[in-house]
């Protein structure tokens, strides 16, 4: 029994030292991996910033195209509505004139 009381703490201390070393190695590897990820993210940010001008040009162009198409659609719908409302007005005016003549 005294052998276990002397030998068990030594085994526990050795295992704790091994676990501590493994933790330190893993922490260092994680820091190295995070540095690599940070370099990749910085590289991607630089490339995206280079394309910001192109995205701005595309955005402005699409806004102008949408404005022109909206005006065209608005003009076409107003002409169509004028044609149909004009026929209704003509029918109403004709029926009023007929009622007044009778």
Helices and strands as residue ranges (DSSP letters): H 2-101
